[in-house]
Amino acid sequence: MPLPFLGEVLWNGVPNIPSGWTILKVVLAIMVVGLIKWASMGASNTSERQMHGKIIMITGGTSGIGAAIALSLAQRGAQLVLLVHQSPKDIFLVDYIEDLRERSGNELIYAEQVDLSSLYSIRQFATKWIDNAPPRRLDMIILCASTLTPPGKSRITTDEGIEETWMVNYLANFHLLSILSPAIRAQPPDRDIRIIFANCSSYTRSPPIKDGSEAMNKKEWSPSKAYSRSKLALTIFGQAFQKHLDAYRRPDGLPMNARVIFVDPGYSRTPGMRRWLTRGTLWGLGVYLVLWQNAWLFLKSSEGGAQSFLYAAMEATLGRGAGGKMIKECLEVNYARPDVKDENIAKKLWENSEKLIERVEREEAVKRALQKKEKEASEKSQAPKESAGATSATDSGTDGKKSKSRKQKKGK
Ligand SMILES: NC(=O)c1ccc[n+]([C@@H]2O[C@H](COP(=O)([O-])OP(=O)(O)OC[C@H]3O[C@@H](n4cnc5c(N)ncnc54)[C@H](OP(=O)(O)O)[C@@H]3O)[C@@H](O)[C@H]2O)c1
Protein backbone atom coordinates (compact mmCIF):
# COMPACT_ATOMS: atom_id res chain seq x y z
CA MET A 1 0.00 0.00 0.00
CA PRO A 2 2.62 2.66 0.91
CA LEU A 3 4.61 1.90 -2.28
CA PRO A 4 1.82 2.72 -4.77
CA PHE A 5 1.05 5.83 -2.71
CA LEU A 6 4.73 6.96 -2.77
CA GLY A 7 4.83 6.23 -6.52
CA GLU A 8 1.70 8.39 -6.97
CA VAL A 9 3.31 11.25 -5.00
CA LEU A 10 6.54 10.99 -7.03
CA TRP A 11 4.71 10.76 -10.33
CA ASN A 12 1.84 13.28 -9.83
CA GLY A 13 3.02 15.33 -6.88
CA VAL A 14 1.44 15.74 -3.44
CA PRO A 15 -2.39 15.39 -3.65
CA ASN A 16 -4.63 18.33 -2.76
CA ILE A 17 -5.17 18.53 0.99
CA PRO A 18 -8.55 20.11 1.92
CA SER A 19 -8.32 23.56 3.44
CA GLY A 20 -8.44 24.03 7.22
CA TRP A 21 -11.96 25.54 6.88
CA THR A 22 -13.30 22.44 5.11
CA ILE A 23 -11.79 20.18 7.78
CA LEU A 24 -13.36 22.34 10.50
CA LYS A 25 -16.79 22.12 8.81
CA VAL A 26 -16.57 18.31 8.57
CA VAL A 27 -15.47 18.02 12.22
CA LEU A 28 -18.32 20.33 13.29
CA ALA A 29 -20.87 18.33 11.28
CA ILE A 30 -19.65 15.07 12.87
CA MET A 31 -19.86 16.66 16.31
CA VAL A 32 -23.43 17.91 15.74
CA VAL A 33 -24.55 14.48 14.49
CA GLY A 34 -22.81 12.83 17.46
CA LEU A 35 -24.48 15.25 19.87
CA ILE A 36 -27.98 14.66 18.41
CA LYS A 37 -27.42 10.90 18.50
CA TRP A 38 -26.17 11.04 22.08
CA ALA A 39 -29.21 13.12 23.13
CA SER A 40 -31.71 10.90 21.30
CA MET A 41 -30.27 7.69 22.79
CA GLY A 42 -31.69 8.74 26.17
CA ALA A 43 -30.69 7.64 29.64
CA SER A 44 -29.43 4.18 30.51
CA ASN A 45 -30.64 2.18 33.45
CA THR A 46 -27.96 1.78 36.09
CA SER A 47 -30.11 0.02 38.70
CA GLU A 48 -29.66 -3.68 39.22
CA ARG A 49 -31.81 -6.08 41.19
CA GLN A 50 -31.76 -9.80 41.66
CA MET A 51 -34.30 -11.21 39.22
CA HIS A 52 -33.76 -14.95 39.76
CA GLY A 53 -36.94 -16.63 40.95
CA LYS A 54 -39.17 -13.67 40.09
CA ILE A 55 -42.23 -14.37 37.98
CA ILE A 56 -42.97 -11.62 35.52
CA MET A 57 -46.02 -11.42 33.31
CA ILE A 58 -45.56 -9.25 30.25
CA THR A 59 -47.81 -8.13 27.42
CA GLY A 60 -46.31 -6.94 24.15
CA GLY A 61 -43.13 -8.92 24.85
CA THR A 62 -42.82 -10.08 21.24
CA SER A 63 -42.01 -6.79 19.57
CA GLY A 64 -40.11 -3.52 19.92
CA ILE A 65 -39.58 -2.23 23.45
CA GLY A 66 -41.42 -5.17 25.05
CA ALA A 67 -39.12 -7.66 23.31
CA ALA A 68 -36.05 -5.73 24.51
CA ILE A 69 -37.41 -5.73 28.10
CA ALA A 70 -38.16 -9.46 27.90
CA LEU A 71 -34.61 -10.25 26.75
CA SER A 72 -32.98 -8.12 29.47
CA LEU A 73 -35.12 -9.57 32.25
CA ALA A 74 -34.61 -13.12 30.98
CA GLN A 75 -30.85 -12.53 30.91
CA ARG A 76 -31.10 -11.58 34.58
CA GLY A 77 -32.81 -14.89 35.36
CA ALA A 78 -36.49 -13.88 35.69
CA GLN A 79 -39.20 -16.37 34.81
CA LEU A 80 -41.29 -14.81 32.05
CA VAL A 81 -44.90 -15.41 31.14
CA LEU A 82 -45.49 -13.73 27.79
CA LEU A 83 -49.13 -12.94 27.05
CA VAL A 84 -49.40 -13.18 23.28
CA HIS A 85 -52.28 -13.26 20.85
CA GLN A 86 -50.85 -16.05 18.71
CA SER A 87 -51.58 -19.70 19.38
CA PRO A 88 -48.77 -21.41 21.32
CA LYS A 89 -48.36 -23.66 18.26
CA ASP A 90 -47.63 -20.71 15.94
CA ILE A 91 -44.23 -21.52 14.40
CA PHE A 92 -43.04 -17.90 14.54
CA LEU A 93 -43.88 -17.73 18.24
CA VAL A 94 -42.19 -21.08 18.92
CA ASP A 95 -39.11 -19.82 17.05
CA TYR A 96 -39.16 -16.52 18.93
CA ILE A 97 -39.28 -18.21 22.33
CA GLU A 98 -36.57 -20.69 21.39
CA ASP A 99 -34.39 -17.79 20.27
CA LEU A 100 -35.11 -15.83 23.47
CA ARG A 101 -34.20 -18.85 25.58
CA GLU A 102 -30.99 -19.36 23.63
CA ARG A 103 -29.89 -15.71 23.74
CA SER A 104 -30.68 -15.30 27.43
CA GLY A 105 -29.53 -18.75 28.54
CA ASN A 106 -32.82 -18.95 30.44
CA GLU A 107 -35.26 -21.79 29.83
CA LEU A 108 -37.99 -20.30 32.04
CA ILE A 109 -39.81 -18.41 29.30
CA TYR A 110 -43.38 -19.40 28.52
CA ALA A 111 -46.24 -18.03 26.44
CA GLU A 112 -49.93 -17.88 27.22
CA GLN A 113 -52.46 -17.09 24.53
CA VAL A 114 -54.32 -13.91 25.44
CA ASP A 115 -55.83 -11.78 22.73
CA LEU A 116 -56.01 -8.32 24.24
CA SER A 117 -58.65 -7.32 21.72
CA SER A 118 -61.03 -9.86 23.29
CA LEU A 119 -62.58 -9.53 26.73
CA TYR A 120 -63.44 -13.22 26.62
CA SER A 121 -59.86 -14.26 25.91
CA ILE A 122 -58.58 -12.09 28.77
CA ARG A 123 -61.18 -13.51 31.16
CA GLN A 124 -60.37 -17.09 30.17
CA PHE A 125 -56.67 -16.57 30.91
CA ALA A 126 -57.02 -14.46 34.06
CA THR A 127 -59.63 -16.67 35.73
CA LYS A 128 -57.42 -19.69 35.04
CA TRP A 129 -54.48 -17.83 36.62
CA ILE A 130 -56.31 -16.92 39.83
CA ASP A 131 -57.97 -20.32 40.13
CA ASN A 132 -55.17 -21.73 42.25
CA ALA A 133 -54.75 -22.33 45.97
CA PRO A 134 -52.39 -21.14 47.35
CA PRO A 135 -52.28 -18.12 44.99
CA ARG A 136 -49.61 -18.32 42.30
CA ARG A 137 -46.47 -16.29 42.74
CA LEU A 138 -46.53 -13.09 40.68
CA ASP A 139 -43.81 -10.47 41.19
CA MET A 140 -44.40 -8.12 38.33
CA ILE A 141 -46.80 -7.33 35.51
CA ILE A 142 -45.44 -5.28 32.62
CA LEU A 143 -48.21 -3.94 30.40
CA CYS A 144 -46.41 -3.03 27.21
CA ALA A 145 -48.77 -4.14 24.44
CA SER A 146 -50.48 -1.48 22.43
CA THR A 147 -51.95 -0.80 19.06
CA LEU A 148 -52.37 2.32 17.01
CA THR A 149 -54.18 2.95 13.78
CA PRO A 150 -51.86 4.62 11.27
CA PRO A 151 -52.93 8.13 10.18
CA GLY A 152 -55.40 8.09 7.30
CA LYS A 153 -56.68 4.58 8.08
CA SER A 154 -60.22 3.98 9.22
CA ARG A 155 -61.57 3.11 12.64
CA ILE A 156 -61.39 -0.57 13.54
CA THR A 157 -63.73 -2.34 15.93
CA THR A 158 -62.95 -5.66 17.56
CA ASP A 159 -65.10 -8.76 17.02
CA GLU A 160 -66.84 -7.78 20.26
CA GLY A 161 -67.71 -4.34 18.84
CA ILE A 162 -65.29 -2.16 20.85
CA GLU A 163 -63.02 0.41 19.19
CA GLU A 164 -59.67 -1.38 18.91
CA THR A 165 -57.30 1.26 20.34
CA TRP A 166 -59.51 1.77 23.39
CA MET A 167 -59.78 -1.99 23.85
CA VAL A 168 -56.13 -3.03 23.50
CA ASN A 169 -54.45 0.01 25.06
CA TYR A 170 -56.84 0.66 27.92
CA LEU A 171 -59.79 -1.70 28.49
CA ALA A 172 -57.70 -4.89 28.18
CA ASN A 173 -55.44 -3.69 31.00
CA PHE A 174 -58.45 -2.66 33.09
CA HIS A 175 -60.06 -6.08 32.59
CA LEU A 176 -56.87 -8.08 33.17
CA LEU A 177 -55.93 -6.25 36.38
CA SER A 178 -59.48 -6.28 37.71
CA ILE A 179 -59.53 -10.08 37.49
CA LEU A 180 -55.94 -10.54 38.68
CA SER A 181 -56.43 -8.13 41.60
CA PRO A 182 -57.03 -10.89 44.23
CA ALA A 183 -53.87 -12.69 43.09
CA ILE A 184 -51.87 -9.44 43.36
CA ARG A 185 -53.23 -8.59 46.80
CA ALA A 186 -52.63 -12.11 48.10
CA GLN A 187 -48.84 -12.04 47.52
CA PRO A 188 -46.80 -12.42 50.73
CA PRO A 189 -45.92 -9.10 52.41
CA ASP A 190 -42.15 -9.43 51.96
CA ARG A 191 -42.42 -9.34 48.16
CA ASP A 192 -41.94 -6.19 46.17
CA ILE A 193 -44.75 -6.35 43.59
CA ARG A 194 -44.70 -3.93 40.67
CA ILE A 195 -47.29 -3.26 38.00
CA ILE A 196 -45.64 -1.33 35.22
CA PHE A 197 -47.74 0.46 32.61
CA ALA A 198 -46.33 1.70 29.29
CA ASN A 199 -47.35 5.30 28.90
CA CYS A 200 -46.69 7.83 26.17
CA SER A 201 -46.27 11.60 26.29
CA SER A 202 -49.22 11.78 23.86
CA TYR A 203 -51.54 11.46 26.89
CA THR A 204 -50.90 15.15 27.52
CA ARG A 205 -52.50 15.99 24.14
CA SER A 206 -55.61 13.88 24.68
CA PRO A 207 -59.04 15.47 24.85
CA PRO A 208 -60.31 15.23 28.43
CA ILE A 209 -61.86 11.97 29.58
CA LYS A 210 -65.41 12.68 30.63
CA ASP A 211 -66.57 9.23 31.58
CA GLY A 212 -64.84 7.14 28.94
CA SER A 213 -67.99 6.54 26.87
CA GLU A 214 -66.89 9.24 24.39
CA ALA A 215 -64.14 6.85 23.24
CA MET A 216 -66.82 4.77 21.56
CA ASN A 217 -68.19 7.78 19.70
CA LYS A 218 -67.46 7.42 15.96
CA LYS A 219 -67.71 11.17 15.29
CA GLU A 220 -65.01 12.02 17.81
CA TRP A 221 -62.57 9.47 16.42
CA SER A 222 -59.21 10.05 14.78
CA PRO A 223 -56.15 7.76 15.05
CA SER A 224 -54.12 10.19 17.16
CA LYS A 225 -57.07 11.14 19.40
CA ALA A 226 -57.91 7.48 19.95
CA TYR A 227 -54.31 6.65 20.88
CA SER A 228 -53.74 9.62 23.20
CA ARG A 229 -57.15 9.14 24.81
CA SER A 230 -56.43 5.46 25.49
CA LYS A 231 -53.14 6.43 27.18
CA LEU A 232 -54.83 9.14 29.28
CA ALA A 233 -57.51 6.67 30.37
CA LEU A 234 -54.79 4.16 31.24
CA THR A 235 -53.00 6.76 33.35
CA ILE A 236 -56.18 7.71 35.21
CA PHE A 237 -57.03 4.04 35.75
CA GLY A 238 -53.48 3.28 37.00
CA GLN A 239 -53.82 5.91 39.74
CA ALA A 240 -57.23 4.52 40.70
CA PHE A 241 -55.88 0.97 40.71
CA GLN A 242 -53.14 2.00 43.14
CA LYS A 243 -55.83 3.44 45.43
CA HIS A 244 -57.85 0.23 45.06
CA LEU A 245 -54.78 -1.77 46.15
CA ASP A 246 -53.95 0.61 49.02
CA ALA A 247 -57.54 0.42 50.32
CA TYR A 248 -57.23 -3.34 50.79
CA ARG A 249 -56.80 -4.45 54.41
CA ARG A 250 -54.48 -7.43 54.38
CA PRO A 251 -55.38 -10.27 56.80
CA ASP A 252 -51.87 -9.94 58.29
CA GLY A 253 -52.45 -6.19 58.87
CA LEU A 254 -49.29 -5.29 56.92
CA PRO A 255 -49.22 -2.46 54.36
CA MET A 256 -49.83 -3.03 50.66
CA ASN A 257 -46.68 -4.16 48.88
CA ALA A 258 -47.88 -3.76 45.29
CA ARG A 259 -47.05 -0.56 43.44
CA VAL A 260 -48.16 0.86 40.12
CA ILE A 261 -45.43 2.55 38.07
CA PHE A 262 -45.87 4.35 34.77
CA VAL A 263 -43.09 4.53 32.20
CA ASP A 264 -42.75 6.83 29.23
CA PRO A 265 -40.08 5.15 27.09
CA GLY A 266 -39.58 8.10 24.72
CA TYR A 267 -39.82 7.88 20.93
CA SER A 268 -38.19 4.67 19.75
CA ARG A 269 -37.59 2.83 16.45
CA THR A 270 -40.00 -0.08 16.91
CA PRO A 271 -42.38 -1.90 14.56
CA GLY A 272 -45.23 0.14 16.11
CA MET A 273 -43.46 3.44 15.46
CA ARG A 274 -42.58 2.31 11.93
CA ARG A 275 -46.25 1.51 11.23
CA TRP A 276 -47.17 4.99 12.44
CA LEU A 277 -44.47 6.78 10.43
CA THR A 278 -45.13 4.83 7.23
CA ARG A 279 -48.91 5.20 7.62
CA GLY A 280 -49.07 1.44 7.19
CA THR A 281 -48.45 1.79 3.44
CA LEU A 282 -45.85 0.40 1.03
CA TRP A 283 -44.94 3.81 -0.32
CA GLY A 284 -44.53 5.01 3.27
CA LEU A 285 -42.18 2.12 3.91
CA GLY A 286 -40.17 3.13 0.82
CA VAL A 287 -39.82 6.71 2.11
CA TYR A 288 -38.93 5.38 5.57
CA LEU A 289 -36.15 3.21 4.14
CA VAL A 290 -34.74 6.08 2.07
CA LEU A 291 -34.79 8.38 5.11
CA TRP A 292 -33.79 5.67 7.57
CA GLN A 293 -30.77 7.66 8.75
CA ASN A 294 -33.20 10.26 10.17
CA ALA A 295 -35.02 7.62 12.22
CA TRP A 296 -31.63 6.30 13.36
CA LEU A 297 -30.51 9.80 14.34
CA PHE A 298 -33.62 11.11 16.10
CA LEU A 299 -35.21 7.98 17.63
CA LYS A 300 -33.99 5.61 20.30
CA SER A 301 -33.44 1.95 19.58
CA SER A 302 -35.90 -0.52 21.17
CA GLU A 303 -33.19 -1.29 23.72
CA GLY A 304 -32.96 2.44 24.47
CA GLY A 305 -36.74 2.59 24.93
CA ALA A 306 -36.53 -0.36 27.34
CA GLN A 307 -34.13 1.41 29.74
CA SER A 308 -36.77 3.27 31.78
CA PHE A 309 -38.80 0.04 32.08
CA LEU A 310 -35.74 -1.78 33.41
CA TYR A 311 -35.22 1.07 35.84
CA ALA A 312 -38.87 0.81 36.95
CA ALA A 313 -38.47 -2.94 37.35
CA MET A 314 -35.20 -2.81 39.30
CA GLU A 315 -34.68 0.49 41.10
CA ALA A 316 -34.80 -0.24 44.83
CA THR A 317 -36.31 3.11 45.86
CA LEU A 318 -39.40 2.42 43.71
CA GLY A 319 -40.15 -0.56 45.95
CA ARG A 320 -40.65 1.78 48.92
CA GLY A 321 -43.15 4.54 49.65
CA ALA A 322 -46.22 5.42 47.64
CA GLY A 323 -47.01 3.87 44.28
CA GLY A 324 -48.33 5.60 41.16
CA LYS A 325 -45.05 7.23 40.11
CA MET A 326 -44.12 8.17 36.58
CA ILE A 327 -40.68 7.38 35.15
CA LYS A 328 -39.08 9.00 32.13
CA GLU A 329 -35.40 8.79 31.15
CA CYS A 330 -34.78 6.68 34.29
CA LEU A 331 -35.97 9.51 36.52
CA GLU A 332 -39.15 10.15 38.46
CA VAL A 333 -41.13 12.95 36.82
CA ASN A 334 -44.43 14.69 37.56
CA TYR A 335 -47.60 14.07 35.59
CA ALA A 336 -48.13 16.78 33.02
CA ARG A 337 -51.87 17.21 33.62
CA PRO A 338 -53.89 17.40 36.83
CA ASP A 339 -56.93 15.40 35.66
CA VAL A 340 -54.80 12.24 35.88
CA LYS A 341 -55.37 12.33 39.64
CA ASP A 342 -58.99 13.53 39.55
CA GLU A 343 -60.96 11.04 41.64
CA ASN A 344 -64.34 11.96 40.12
CA ILE A 345 -63.14 11.27 36.59
CA ALA A 346 -61.46 8.06 37.74
CA LYS A 347 -64.68 6.89 39.40
CA LYS A 348 -66.80 7.60 36.33
CA LEU A 349 -64.26 5.96 34.05
CA TRP A 350 -64.04 2.87 36.28
CA GLU A 351 -67.82 2.50 36.53
CA ASN A 352 -68.37 2.97 32.82
CA SER A 353 -65.60 0.53 31.94
CA GLU A 354 -67.18 -2.07 34.22
CA LYS A 355 -70.61 -1.45 32.66
CA LEU A 356 -69.23 -1.74 29.13
CA ILE A 357 -67.41 -4.98 29.97
CA GLU A 358 -70.47 -6.44 31.66
CA ARG A 359 -72.74 -5.57 28.72
CA VAL A 360 -70.37 -6.87 26.06
CA GLU A 361 -69.56 -10.05 27.97
CA ARG A 362 -73.25 -10.79 28.49
CA GLU A 363 -74.01 -10.25 24.78
CA GLU A 364 -71.05 -12.37 23.75
CA ALA A 365 -72.04 -15.16 26.14
CA VAL A 366 -75.54 -15.22 24.60
CA LYS A 367 -74.01 -15.33 21.10
CA ARG A 368 -71.71 -18.19 22.07
CA ALA A 369 -74.59 -20.13 23.65
CA LEU A 370 -76.70 -19.67 20.49
CA GLN A 371 -73.83 -20.73 18.27
CA LYS A 372 -73.30 -23.82 20.42
CA LYS A 373 -76.98 -24.71 20.22
CA GLU A 374 -77.01 -24.27 16.44
CA LYS A 375 -73.92 -26.42 16.11
CA GLU A 376 -75.40 -29.17 18.27
CA ALA A 377 -78.69 -29.01 16.33
CA SER A 378 -76.93 -29.28 12.98
CA GLU A 379 -74.80 -32.18 14.27
CA LYS A 380 -77.94 -33.94 15.49
CA SER A 381 -79.76 -33.41 12.20
CA GLN A 382 -76.77 -34.83 10.31
CA ALA A 383 -76.38 -37.86 12.55
CA PRO A 384 -79.55 -39.81 11.44
CA LYS A 385 -78.72 -39.20 7.78
CA GLU A 386 -75.22 -40.52 8.28
CA SER A 387 -76.32 -43.57 10.21
CA ALA A 388 -78.96 -44.22 7.51
CA GLY A 389 -76.26 -43.86 4.85
CA ALA A 390 -73.96 -46.17 6.78
CA THR A 391 -76.73 -48.80 7.15
CA SER A 392 -77.57 -48.83 3.46
CA ALA A 393 -73.90 -49.15 2.52
CA THR A 394 -73.46 -52.08 4.91
CA ASP A 395 -76.77 -53.57 3.81
CA SER A 396 -75.79 -53.54 0.17
CA GLY A 397 -72.44 -54.95 1.30
CA THR A 398 -70.73 -53.22 -1.59
CA ASP A 399 -69.48 -49.87 -0.40
CA GLY A 400 -67.17 -50.24 2.59
CA LYS A 401 -64.96 -47.41 1.26
CA LYS A 402 -67.85 -44.96 1.15
CA SER A 403 -68.82 -45.47 4.78
CA LYS A 404 -65.16 -45.11 5.87
CA SER A 405 -64.76 -41.75 4.10
CA ARG A 406 -67.94 -40.41 5.75
CA LYS A 407 -66.63 -41.34 9.18
CA GLN A 408 -63.39 -39.50 8.43
CA LYS A 409 -65.31 -36.39 7.43
CA LYS A 410 -67.28 -36.46 10.63
CA GLY A 411 -64.06 -36.83 12.60
CA LYS A 412 -62.70 -33.68 11.00
N1 LIG B 1 -42.27 3.20 20.20
C1 LIG B 1 -42.40 4.41 20.72
O1 LIG B 1 -41.84 5.38 20.23
C2 LIG B 1 -43.24 4.62 21.97
C3 LIG B 1 -43.31 5.89 22.52
C4 LIG B 1 -44.07 6.09 23.67
C5 LIG B 1 -44.75 5.02 24.24
N2 LIG B 1 -44.67 3.79 23.67
C6 LIG B 1 -45.41 2.69 24.31
O2 LIG B 1 -44.49 1.62 24.60
C7 LIG B 1 -45.13 0.36 24.42
C8 LIG B 1 -44.34 -0.49 23.45
O3 LIG B 1 -44.29 0.19 22.21
P1 LIG B 1 -43.68 -0.48 20.89
O4 LIG B 1 -43.55 0.62 19.90
O5 LIG B 1 -42.50 -1.31 21.24
O6 LIG B 1 -44.89 -1.43 20.45
P2 LIG B 1 -45.03 -2.36 19.16
O7 LIG B 1 -43.74 -2.57 18.48
O8 LIG B 1 -46.16 -1.83 18.34
O9 LIG B 1 -45.50 -3.75 19.81
C9 LIG B 1 -46.79 -3.86 20.32
C10 LIG B 1 -46.92 -5.19 21.01
O10 LIG B 1 -48.27 -5.33 21.42
C11 LIG B 1 -48.73 -6.61 21.00
N3 LIG B 1 -50.15 -6.59 20.72
C12 LIG B 1 -50.82 -5.75 19.88
N4 LIG B 1 -52.12 -6.09 19.83
C13 LIG B 1 -52.27 -7.17 20.66
C14 LIG B 1 -53.37 -7.99 21.02
N5 LIG B 1 -54.59 -7.79 20.52
N6 LIG B 1 -53.18 -9.01 21.89
C15 LIG B 1 -51.94 -9.25 22.41
N7 LIG B 1 -50.87 -8.51 22.09
C16 LIG B 1 -51.02 -7.49 21.23
C17 LIG B 1 -47.96 -6.90 19.73
O11 LIG B 1 -47.97 -8.27 19.45
P3 LIG B 1 -47.68 -8.73 17.92
O12 LIG B 1 -46.34 -8.19 17.54
O13 LIG B 1 -47.73 -10.20 18.00
O14 LIG B 1 -48.79 -8.13 17.10
C18 LIG B 1 -46.58 -6.38 20.12
O15 LIG B 1 -45.88 -7.35 20.87
C19 LIG B 1 -46.54 0.68 23.93
O16 LIG B 1 -47.44 0.63 25.00
C20 LIG B 1 -46.46 2.09 23.39
O17 LIG B 1 -47.68 2.77 23.47
C21 LIG B 1 -43.93 3.56 22.55
The ligand as an SDF file (V2000), in Angstrom:
LIG
                    3D

 48 52  0  0  0  0  0  0  0  0999 V2000
  -42.2660    3.2050   20.2010 N   0  0  0  0  0  0  0  0  0  0  0  0
  -42.4010    4.4090   20.7210 C   0  0  0  0  0  0  0  0  0  0  0  0
  -41.8400    5.3760   20.2280 O   0  0  0  0  0  0  0  0  0  0  0  0
  -43.2360    4.6210   21.9740 C   0  0  0  0  0  0  0  0  0  0  0  0
  -43.3110    5.8910   22.5220 C   0  0  0  0  0  0  0  0  0  0  0  0
  -44.0720    6.0940   23.6660 C   0  0  0  0  0  0  0  0  0  0  0  0
  -44.7500    5.0240   24.2440 C   0  0  0  0  0  0  0  0  0  0  0  0
  -44.6670    3.7920   23.6720 N   0  0  0  0  0  0  0  0  0  0  0  0
  -45.4070    2.6890   24.3090 C   0  0  0  0  0  0  0  0  0  0  0  0
  -44.4940    1.6240   24.5960 O   0  0  0  0  0  0  0  0  0  0  0  0
  -45.1330    0.3630   24.4230 C   0  0  0  0  0  0  0  0  0  0  0  0
  -44.3380   -0.4940   23.4460 C   0  0  0  0  0  0  0  0  0  0  0  0
  -44.2900    0.1920   22.2060 O   0  0  0  0  0  0  0  0  0  0  0  0
  -43.6760   -0.4760   20.8880 P   0  0  0  0  0  0  0  0  0  0  0  0
  -43.5460    0.6190   19.9040 O   0  0  0  0  0  0  0  0  0  0  0  0
  -42.4980   -1.3060   21.2430 O   0  0  0  0  0  0  0  0  0  0  0  0
  -44.8940   -1.4290   20.4540 O   0  0  0  0  0  0  0  0  0  0  0  0
  -45.0350   -2.3600   19.1590 P   0  0  0  0  0  0  0  0  0  0  0  0
  -43.7390   -2.5670   18.4830 O   0  0  0  0  0  0  0  0  0  0  0  0
  -46.1560   -1.8270   18.3350 O   0  0  0  0  0  0  0  0  0  0  0  0
  -45.4960   -3.7450   19.8150 O   0  0  0  0  0  0  0  0  0  0  0  0
  -46.7870   -3.8610   20.3200 C   0  0  0  0  0  0  0  0  0  0  0  0
  -46.9200   -5.1930   21.0070 C   0  0  0  0  0  0  0  0  0  0  0  0
  -48.2710   -5.3330   21.4230 O   0  0  0  0  0  0  0  0  0  0  0  0
  -48.7320   -6.6120   21.0050 C   0  0  0  0  0  0  0  0  0  0  0  0
  -50.1520   -6.5870   20.7210 N   0  0  0  0  0  0  0  0  0  0  0  0
  -50.8220   -5.7540   19.8830 C   0  0  0  0  0  0  0  0  0  0  0  0
  -52.1210   -6.0920   19.8270 N   0  0  0  0  0  0  0  0  0  0  0  0
  -52.2690   -7.1730   20.6600 C   0  0  0  0  0  0  0  0  0  0  0  0
  -53.3710   -7.9930   21.0200 C   0  0  0  0  0  0  0  0  0  0  0  0
  -54.5890   -7.7910   20.5160 N   0  0  0  0  0  0  0  0  0  0  0  0
  -53.1790   -9.0120   21.8920 N   0  0  0  0  0  0  0  0  0  0  0  0
  -51.9390   -9.2510   22.4080 C   0  0  0  0  0  0  0  0  0  0  0  0
  -50.8660   -8.5130   22.0950 N   0  0  0  0  0  0  0  0  0  0  0  0
  -51.0170   -7.4890   21.2260 C   0  0  0  0  0  0  0  0  0  0  0  0
  -47.9560   -6.8960   19.7320 C   0  0  0  0  0  0  0  0  0  0  0  0
  -47.9660   -8.2700   19.4500 O   0  0  0  0  0  0  0  0  0  0  0  0
  -47.6770   -8.7320   17.9150 P   0  0  0  0  0  0  0  0  0  0  0  0
  -46.3420   -8.1920   17.5440 O   0  0  0  0  0  0  0  0  0  0  0  0
  -47.7280  -10.2030   17.9980 O   0  0  0  0  0  0  0  0  0  0  0  0
  -48.7850   -8.1340   17.1030 O   0  0  0  0  0  0  0  0  0  0  0  0
  -46.5840   -6.3780   20.1250 C   0  0  0  0  0  0  0  0  0  0  0  0
  -45.8830   -7.3540   20.8670 O   0  0  0  0  0  0  0  0  0  0  0  0
  -46.5380    0.6780   23.9300 C   0  0  0  0  0  0  0  0  0  0  0  0
  -47.4410    0.6300   24.9990 O   0  0  0  0  0  0  0  0  0  0  0  0
  -46.4590    2.0860   23.3880 C   0  0  0  0  0  0  0  0  0  0  0  0
  -47.6820    2.7670   23.4740 O   0  0  0  0  0  0  0  0  0  0  0  0
  -43.9290    3.5600   22.5510 C   0  0  0  0  0  0  0  0  0  0  0  0
  1  2  1  0
  2  3  2  0
  2  4  1  0
  4  5  1  0
  4 48  2  0
  5  6  2  0
  6  7  1  0
  7  8  2  0
  8  9  1  0
  8 48  1  0
  9 10  1  0
  9 46  1  0
 10 11  1  0
 11 12  1  0
 11 44  1  0
 12 13  1  0
 13 14  1  0
 14 15  2  0
 14 16  1  0
 14 17  1  0
 17 18  1  0
 18 19  2  0
 18 20  1  0
 18 21  1  0
 21 22  1  0
 22 23  1  0
 23 24  1  0
 23 42  1  0
 24 25  1  0
 25 26  1  0
 25 36  1  0
 26 27  1  0
 26 35  1  0
 27 28  2  0
 28 29  1  0
 29 30  1  0
 29 35  2  0
 30 31  1  0
 30 32  2  0
 32 33  1  0
 33 34  2  0
 34 35  1  0
 36 37  1  0
 36 42  1  0
 37 38  1  0
 38 39  2  0
 38 40  1  0
 38 41  1  0
 42 43  1  0
 44 45  1  0
 44 46  1  0
 46 47  1  0
M  CHG  2   8   1  16  -1
M  END
$$$$
